[in-house]
Amino acid sequence: MNFQQGQLVQVASNQDSTYQVLSVDDTADLCWVRRWPLSRKGSPAFSVSLQQLKEAETNPGLRL
């Protein structure tokens, strides 16, 4: 699957949470994400393998 910046995704190991794609590095097979929605204190970014991601289920309560 092709992930795009700003897209909402889920990580296979934590499907109860939603994350926002910040950057995709196809050559390294990595994606930088942060928890969505953002917290008041910020949401730190972290990298995850592209194979561990799936598109988030549509939820009208989540707005970009």
Summary of the structure (lengths in Angstrom):
residues: 64
radius of gyration: 11.1
end to end distance: 20.5
largest distance: 33.6
contacts: 148
relative contact order: 0.31
helix: 5%
strand: 47%
